[in-house]
């Protein structure tokens, strides 16, 4: 099969996976289906794999170069390739979504169950700031300039902006609901 055809077939999953994830998240939300956004990452991977294989088979059959060895090898390669694309898609989603989720799950797991009011006490704004600010100072992500906190470098904003854009692309709210916002307390 010509190189250009191979490149086109390999681009299909990469180009399709994020829009497919976004569409699946929106579809699930619109229809009221209770499917986790994390699962949508994997469902999009399966769809992208199907689209890539269909494109590859179509282009290979047009070139007249499809034999049993190429078919099996191509399918195995495409499966491995799309698995990597799917994992990357999920990883980008996870980085932008799970930090607080993981912390909350660990707290609940450590205690073998925890009262909701105790969890809320542990994760109120004052306690989170008291725990995070020293760590951010230690990492150099924040600096003290007199009595004011300033960024340790502009690269922090680039990472935050990248995570915000990924959340928008994946149809996830770009930031958590703030306690003092009008929508606080709504599901």
N, C-alpha and C positions, 0 to 999 in steps of 0.2 A: 504494500500500500504506500502511496506517495507520502512524503514527510508532511506536507501541508495538510493532508487528510488526517494524519495522526495528531497533529497539533490541534486541529479543529475539534476532533473527538475528545481530546484531553482538556480542552478549554470549557466544554459544555458543563461538566460537573462543577468546576470552579466558579464559573459565571452564574450558574443556576442556583447554587445551594443557599446563598444568603437571601435572594428574593423569595425562594421557595419557603425558607424558614419564616420569613416575615408574613407571607401569605397564609401559611398554616396557622401561625399564632393568631393572626387577625380572623381567619375563618373560625377557629375554635372559639375565640372570644365572641364573635358575631352570633354563632349558632348556640352558644351557651354550653358547649362541650367542655368537660372538665379534664382536659388533656394538658399536662404540664408543658410549659414552653421548652424545657429541656428535651422532652420527647419529640417536640416539633423539629429540633435540630437533627435527630436521627431519622425521623420520617422524611425530612427534606433530603437527607443523604441517600436514602433508598430511592427516592424519586430521581435525584440527580444521577445516581448509578444507572437507573433504567434509561434515562435520556442519553447518557453518554454511551452506553452499550448499543442502544438503538442507532445512534449516529455512527458509531464505529462500524457496526454491521452493515449499515446502508452504504457507507463510503467504501468499505472493503469489497462489498459485492459489486459495486459499480466499477471498481478498479479490476475486478476479476482475479483477485489474488487470495481469495479465502480458501484455505484448506483446513483439515482437521487440527493439525498442529498449531497453526496460527489462531484458529478459533479458541482452542483450549488455553493456549498461552496468553492470548489477548484478554480472554475473560478473567483469568487469574490475575493478570496485571491490572486490569480495570478494577477488579474487586479490591485489591490492595490499595490502589491509587484512591479510589472513592472512599475507602475506609479511612485513609489519612485525611482526605478533605472533610469528611464528616466529623472526625475527631477534632480537627482544627476549628471547624464551625462551632462545635459544642464547647471547645476550650475558650474561644473568644466570648461566647455567651456566658460561660461559667465565670470567667474573670470579671465580667461586668455585672454579674448578678449575685454571686454566692457568698461574698465575704461575710456579711452580717448573718446570712442564713446559716452558714457553717458554724459561726460562733454560737448562735442561738441553739442549734441542734446539739452541739457539744455540751452546752450548759444543761439542757434537758436530759441528755444521755448520762452525764456525770452524776446527776442527782437521782436518776431512775424515776423521773417525773418531778415536776416543780410547779408550785402554785403560780398562776398567771400574775398575781400582784407582786410576787417576789421577783419574777423575771422582769417585770416592768420597772421595779425598783433598781435592779442591777443595771438596766439598760436605759436609764434616763439620761438626758443630755449632759447634766453636770458630771455624772460618773463616767460617761463615755469620753468627755473632754479631758477629765482628770487622768484617764488611762491612756489616751491617745497622744496628747500633746507632748509628754516627756519622750515617748517613743519616736515621734516625728522629729523632735529636736535631736535626739540621739542619732537618728539616721541621716540628719542633715537636710531633711526635706523642708524643715522650718528652722528659722533662726530668730533669736531675740535681738531686736534693735531698740535698745532702751527698754520701754515697757510694752512695746508692740511686737507682735509676731509677724514675720515676713517670710516669703517663700525662700527656700534655699537655692532655688534656680528655676528658670522658666520651663525646664523640661517636665516638671511636675504637672504643669498645666497642659502640656501636649499629651501626656498619658491620660489625664482626666478627660480631655476633649475627645481623644480616640475612644475611650470607654463610653462616653456619652453618645457619640455618633454611632457606635456599634449597637447600643441599646435602641436608638431610634431606628436603625436599619432592621433590627430584629423585632420591632414593634413592642418594645418594653418601655414603660414610662422612663424618661431620661433621668429622673431622680426620685428618691423615695418621698412619700408624702411627709410634709413637715408638720410637727405638732400644732403649730399656730396657723396652719393653712385652713381655708374654708372646707376642704374635702377631708380633713382629718377625721378618722373614725368611720369613714365609709369604706365598704369593700370594693 
